[in-house]
Amino acid sequence: MTLPSLVSKIVIISLLLPFTLFRPLYASKTVDDQLSHSKISEICEQTLNYGFCKTTLEQYPRTTLADMKDLATITIMLAMAQARLNKYAVDELQQRKESKHLKDKLASCLDDYTVVLHKLQDAYKICKGKADYKAMMELVNDATSMNIKCQDRFVKHPNRPYPIADYNQKMLWLNNIALVVLSMLA
């Protein structure tokens, strides 16, 4: 199986999993609790990429059935899914690359994405308990910093092509969406 086809399957499964797990959450919401398209637009206007945010949040019908707390859970789970995907992609690239310098950078990024995933999992655990939105924001910020740390390894001298730039960008945008939602709850 090729990396792109395997990666696309992982993305689909990772993105659909949160919505199947939380089906009971959405069934009990009243119309007043549900997010409107204007509320989603309001959220997305505060993000780094309005179009990505709007497409991501409106792509799934259950997002509009969620309240803000559920949306915080959804956005963290989407970021976790992307972190898993990034970690997998970095691991695959590291195994294929022959350059020791590039392998070393990718090995460090693999470590970074392990931390990113743990930070997001910790934020998710807090969200499922007594939600401390400020603590969750700190964890998502920490995850974002590790994401940037991986990216910076390729930007600094000697400047090398960044093989997971698109994956990393999506990770930054998803973390940013989560931060906006969490800041609205804090």
C-alpha positions in Angstrom: 0.0 0.0 0.0 1.4 3.4 -0.9 1.9 6.2 1.6 -0.7 8.5 0.0 -3.5 5.9 0.0 -2.7 4.7 3.5 -2.5 8.3 4.8 -5.9 9.1 3.2 -7.5 6.1 4.9 -6.0 7.1 8.2 -7.3 10.7 7.8 -10.8 9.5 7.0 -10.9 7.2 9.9 -9.4 9.7 12.3 -11.8 12.4 11.2 -14.9 10.3 11.4 -14.1 8.6 14.7 -14.9 11.6 16.9 -18.4 11.9 15.3 -19.3 8.3 15.8 -18.1 8.3 19.4 -20.1 11.4 20.4 -23.4 10.5 18.6 -25.3 10.5 22.0 -24.0 13.9 22.9 -25.6 15.6 19.9 -29.0 13.8 20.1 -29.8 15.6 23.4 -29.1 19.2 22.4 -31.9 21.7 22.0 -32.1 24.0 19.0 -30.9 26.9 21.3 -27.8 24.9 22.3 -26.8 24.1 18.7 -24.2 26.1 16.8 -25.6 28.2 14.0 -23.8 28.9 10.7 -23.3 32.5 11.9 -21.7 31.3 15.2 -19.3 29.0 13.1 -18.5 32.1 11.0 -17.9 34.1 14.1 -15.5 31.4 15.3 -13.7 31.1 12.0 -13.2 34.8 11.6 -10.9 34.7 14.6 -8.7 31.9 13.2 -5.6 32.0 11.0 -7.4 30.5 8.0 -11.1 31.4 7.7 -11.7 29.1 4.7 -10.1 26.1 6.2 -11.9 26.6 9.5 -15.3 27.0 7.9 -14.8 24.0 5.6 -13.6 21.9 8.4 -16.4 22.7 10.8 -19.2 22.8 8.3 -18.1 19.6 6.5 -19.6 17.5 9.3 -23.3 17.9 10.0 -22.9 17.0 13.7 -20.7 20.0 14.3 -23.7 22.2 13.9 -25.6 20.0 16.4 -22.9 20.5 19.0 -22.8 23.2 21.7 -19.6 25.1 22.4 -18.3 22.6 24.9 -18.9 19.7 22.4 -17.2 21.8 19.7 -14.1 22.2 22.0 -14.0 18.4 22.2 -14.5 18.0 18.5 -11.7 20.5 17.6 -9.3 18.9 20.0 -10.1 15.5 18.5 -9.5 16.8 15.0 -6.2 18.2 16.1 -5.3 14.8 17.7 -6.2 13.0 14.5 -3.9 15.3 12.5 -1.1 14.8 15.0 -1.4 11.1 14.6 -1.3 11.5 10.8 1.7 13.8 11.0 3.5 11.4 13.3 2.8 8.5 11.0 4.0 10.6 7.9 7.2 11.6 9.7 7.9 8.0 10.7 7.3 6.8 7.1 9.6 9.5 5.7 12.3 8.9 8.2 12.4 5.2 7.3 12.7 6.0 3.6 15.3 8.8 3.7 18.9 8.1 3.1 20.5 11.4 4.2 21.6 11.1 7.8 21.0 14.8 8.3 17.4 14.6 7.1 16.8 11.4 9.1 18.1 13.1 12.3 15.7 16.1 11.7 12.8 13.7 11.1 13.7 11.7 14.2 13.5 14.9 16.2 10.2 15.8 14.6 8.9 12.3 15.5 9.7 13.1 19.1 8.0 16.5 18.8 4.8 14.9 17.4 4.8 12.4 20.2 4.7 15.4 22.6 2.1 17.2 20.5 -0.1 14.1 20.6 0.3 13.7 24.4 -0.5 17.4 25.0 -3.6 17.2 22.9 -4.7 13.9 24.7 -4.2 15.7 28.0 -6.4 18.6 26.8 -9.0 16.1 25.7 -9.0 14.4 29.1 -9.6 17.7 30.8 -12.4 18.5 28.4 -14.1 15.2 29.3 -13.9 16.0 33.0 -14.5 19.3 34.8 -13.4 21.4 31.9 -10.6 23.9 32.8 -10.5 25.8 29.6 -7.4 27.8 30.5 -5.4 24.7 31.3 -6.6 23.2 28.0 -5.5 26.3 26.1 -2.0 26.0 27.7 -1.8 22.4 26.5 -2.9 23.3 23.0 -0.4 26.2 23.0 2.3 23.8 24.1 1.3 21.4 21.3 1.5 24.3 18.8 5.0 25.2 20.0 6.2 21.7 19.5 4.7 21.7 16.0 6.6 24.9 15.2 9.8 23.5 16.7 9.6 20.6 14.1 9.0 23.1 11.3 11.9 25.3 12.4 14.4 22.4 12.2 14.0 22.6 8.4 13.9 26.4 8.1 17.2 27.0 10.0 20.6 26.7 8.3 21.2 24.6 6.4 17.8 25.3 4.9 16.3 22.0 3.6 13.0 21.2 1.9 10.4 20.6 4.5 8.8 17.3 3.6 5.7 17.6 5.7 4.9 21.3 5.3 1.3 20.7 4.3 0.6 18.3 7.2 2.3 20.8 9.6 0.2 23.7 8.3 -3.0 21.8 8.9 -1.9 20.9 12.4 -1.3 24.6 13.1 -4.7 25.6 11.7 -6.5 22.9 13.7 -4.7 23.8 16.9 -5.7 27.4 16.2 -9.4 26.5 15.7 -9.3 24.7 19.1 -7.7 27.7 20.8 -10.3 30.1 19.4 -13.1 27.8 20.7 -11.5 27.3 24.1 -10.9 31.1 24.5 -14.6 31.7 23.8 -15.4 29.3 26.7 -12.7 30.5 29.1 
